[in-house]
Amino acid sequence: MARTASRSEVEEEDEEDRRFTASGGGGGSGGGGASENESDGGRSSDGGGGGGCEAKELRNLQLLNMYRNSFHGILSGEVGSLQNLRVLNLDNNFLSGNIPKEIGNLTKLQELRLGSNNFFGEIPSSISYLKELETLDLHKNSFSMQIPFHIGNLSNIKSLYLGQNKLTGRIPSSMQKLTKLETLQLQINMLTGEIPSGLFNIKGLNGGEIPDWISSQKRLRFLDLGGNQLEGVFPQWLAEMEVTSIILSDNNLIGSLPSRLFNSQNLSVLILSHNNFYGELPDNIGNSTQLQILMLAGNNFSGKVPESISNIYDLMFLDLSNNRFFGNTLPDFRSSAQLEVIDLSSNEFSGEIPTNLSPVTRILALGKNKFSGNLSRNLTNMSRLRYLDIHDNKITGELPDFINQFSKLQIINLRNNSLQGSIPYGISNLRSLRILDLSSNYLVGEIPAELGNLASMIDNPNSTSSSVLGDSTIWYYIPFGSFISVKLSDLQVNWKMSIQGLSSRNLNLYSLLDLSMTQLSGGIPDSLGSLKALKVPCPEELSPPDPPKDESKGTWFSWEGVWIGYLIGFFVVVGSLYLTGYFVPAPSSNRRRQQRQFRI
């Protein structure tokens, strides 16, 4: 259902501020310059050039920190005169243009952070003169052309962030000389070719692409090469390395996964979503007992899910959606004490809805499979469940009364099954319920007036209200001080007689009630008027009564509230005043994601 935000999306502010303060600089978190002036007893500067101060007058400046401000314009070549500078941090501003070649004069520089700006052009080769450089952060700009070959001369580099640019070509083989590299991020570029195996011989690499020379990086811990155009198979040499996090999503990789990969006792994050991998998962997958995040969505994996996967007791996030897995039973996850998210949607699973799942599960997505039978009372063992999506299966029987025991449920999607009977009155006790889709079933009877008591549909939805996952994002801390963000996929709803995606970024802004395409009868209860979060459109915006499939002539974005069908059903869609623009076509299983997020 969900892409990373590691260092490129999470600023480690506390660490930055501590270093900044320890250097004797002013300016605080709001940015500003910092001077550590050893030779003249702390002669003050005005923040790096304000008040007519010339760069040459700051010849003793060692730390210049102006990150997270609103500076714009270009970076002047005069910066090259600050030859005692150790740290230059201009992250998160609006600077543009090329990096001046004079940057190469800062030969004492240890940290250069220019990320999250609007710089463009090529990365100047003069950067290779910065022999003392330990951190180079150029992420989230518009740098183009190839990564300069001379970048391999940065012999002291430990962290290299080049993700989210427009870099092209292959990863230069010279990078295998970066023997101290601990973090390499090259995600979301236009890099091509295979991942060089030599890259993994770098003794400290934490992320990057798959050149062969990566295999020389014996200290590699975090590898993020997602969102490129990498081809080939999963390298055997990578499987044999003790890497903590491997992110290769949104590429064109093929083949099966080597079983050796899951013998690692260090692997905690494996994200391979949206490639062309195939075959069965290795039976020894359960040997990787430190695994916390496993995302294999949008591939061509098949077969049964190995029983051993339930041995991964620390597993928190499991996404196997949009593959060809099958089987009428699933592994027993009841002993999994941290498994919060399970997405098995869009596969070929069959049998009854599994109840042997973790009691801490919050998100359960089983839509578009072949599950059948009744909903079991054992589902109530998942007392923390907030998101239940079983749409497009073959569920039969009545909608059970015990559904009101899921006190934290916010989203229920049972669309397009074979449920019968009436809607239980007790469903109105779900005070957190904001989205209820029971459409395309065989429900009969009247619409319960008690639905007007659904508290979260009475109050206007807003971004500060309790939601499934806050803003539908889960942040996971992983070893070595990095974070991974995982985001829900779009919730698929029936919109104007077609399936659309309701943006997961704003699920807490919506209320939705869909009872269309059922056999409900009688009138619409007056109590539904208390659902103040619903906004009824003008009569001319309603669908004409005949024929049933004729759509409203109004534009889709004018529908901010309720559409009442005719006798066969009832459909209410709720959006906040921000609804416009939040409906997008539901992505196909093979479509590449353009945003850097992991779908669950």
BELLIN-V484193 format. One record per helix or strand. SS is the DSSP state (H for helix, E for strand). FROM is the first residue (numbers start at 1). TO is the last residue. Records with the same first field share a line. If there is no record, write none. Layout:
BEGIN
SS = FROM-TO ; FROM-TO
END
This chain:
BEGIN
H = 13-22 ; 28-30 ; 50-52 ; 55-58 ; 77-81 ; 101-105 ; 125-129 ; 149-153 ; 173-177 ; 236-239 ; 259-263 ; 283-287 ; 307-311 ; 377-381 ; 401-405 ; 425-429 ; 449-453 ; 455-458 ; 504-509 ; 526-530 ; 539-541 ; 556-558
E = 34-34 ; 63-65 ; 72-74 ; 87-89 ; 94-97 ; 111-113 ; 118-121 ; 135-137 ; 142-146 ; 159-161 ; 166-169 ; 183-185 ; 190-191 ; 197-199 ; 201-201 ; 212-215 ; 217-217 ; 222-224 ; 233-233 ; 245-247 ; 254-255 ; 269-271 ; 276-279 ; 293-295 ; 300-303 ; 317-319 ; 324-327 ; 341-343 ; 348-352 ; 363-365 ; 370-373 ; 387-389 ; 394-395 ; 398-398 ; 411-413 ; 420-421 ; 435-437 ; 442-446 ; 473-478 ; 482-487 ; 491-495 ; 498-502 ; 511-514 ; 519-521 ; 536-536 ; 562-563 ; 571-574 ; 583-585 ; 598-599
END
